[in-house]
Amino acid sequence: MIDRLKRALVDSFVGAIALGYLLASAIIHSSNIFAAPVGRWIARKQYQAMLPGATLPQRLSAQEALPELIRFCLLIGAWYLLLRWLYFRAVGKDTSSRTRNDVDQGSAASMN
């Protein structure tokens, strides 16, 4: 049943579309690793300008990038697992049990 699902995902290109979507999401989250702390820092600066008495941290915090980093790692992990499952074969397993000699002999026999 799993083989039929795998074959359907590969043959209908749904697997390739899912891989592209996962990779695009991972790229967006990788850019947000750097953009999220900067955006929050800018928001704090604007908020502090509106309320002069508010005391907010003035520096960039690495903790603000942590959620995006976790999302990025999970998406890349899911992308890699799906890519490996759909498009890579296990080492040592050949889908056709025929060897190169069998193929050569078969093509020679068909020519006669």
C-alpha positions in Angstrom: 0.0 0.0 0.0 2.9 2.4 0.8 4.5 1.5 -2.5 1.3 2.4 -4.3 1.1 5.7 -2.5 4.7 6.5 -3.3 4.2 5.6 -7.0 1.1 7.8 -7.2 2.9 10.7 -5.6 5.8 10.4 -8.0 3.8 9.7 -11.2 1.3 12.5 -10.6 3.9 15.1 -9.7 2.0 15.8 -6.4 5.2 14.8 -4.5 7.3 17.2 -6.5 4.8 20.0 -5.8 4.8 19.2 -2.1 8.6 19.2 -2.1 8.7 22.6 -3.8 6.2 24.0 -1.3 8.2 22.7 1.7 11.4 24.1 0.3 9.9 27.5 -0.4 8.5 27.6 3.1 11.9 26.7 4.5 13.6 29.4 2.5 11.0 32.0 3.8 11.6 30.9 7.4 15.3 31.0 6.9 15.1 34.7 5.9 12.7 35.3 8.9 15.5 34.1 11.2 17.2 37.4 10.5 14.1 39.5 9.8 12.1 38.7 13.0 14.5 40.2 15.5 15.1 43.3 13.4 11.3 43.8 13.0 10.7 43.5 16.7 13.5 45.8 17.4 12.0 48.4 15.1 8.6 48.0 16.7 10.1 48.5 20.2 11.8 51.7 19.0 8.5 53.0 17.6 6.6 52.0 20.7 9.2 53.7 22.9 9.0 56.9 20.9 5.2 57.0 21.5 5.5 56.3 25.2 8.7 58.0 26.5 8.4 56.5 30.0 8.4 52.9 28.8 11.5 50.8 29.5 12.1 48.2 26.8 15.3 46.4 25.9 17.2 48.3 23.3 19.3 45.5 21.8 18.5 42.7 19.4 17.8 39.4 21.0 18.7 36.0 19.7 15.7 34.5 21.4 13.4 36.2 18.9 15.0 34.3 16.1 14.6 30.9 17.8 11.0 30.1 16.8 11.9 30.7 13.1 15.0 28.6 13.4 13.0 25.7 14.8 10.4 26.1 12.0 13.2 26.1 9.4 14.9 23.0 10.8 11.6 21.1 11.0 10.7 22.1 7.4 14.1 21.2 6.0 13.9 17.9 7.9 10.5 17.1 6.5 11.6 18.1 3.0 14.7 15.9 3.1 12.8 12.9 4.4 10.1 13.3 1.7 12.7 13.7 -1.0 14.6 10.7 0.2 11.5 8.5 0.4 10.1 9.5 -2.9 13.1 9.8 -5.2 16.1 7.9 -3.8 16.5 4.1 -3.8 18.2 2.3 -1.0 21.8 1.3 -1.6 22.1 -2.3 -2.7 18.5 -2.7 -3.8 17.9 -2.6 -7.5 14.3 -2.4 -8.7 15.0 -4.7 -11.6 16.7 -7.9 -10.7 18.3 -8.0 -14.0 22.0 -7.4 -14.3 23.9 -5.7 -17.1 24.6 -9.0 -18.8 20.9 -10.0 -18.8 20.1 -6.7 -20.5 22.8 -7.3 -23.1 21.7 -10.9 -23.8 18.1 -9.8 -24.0 18.8 -7.2 -26.6 20.9 -9.5 -28.6 18.2 -12.2 -28.6 15.6 -9.6 -29.8 17.8 -8.7 -32.7 17.8 -12.3 -34.1 
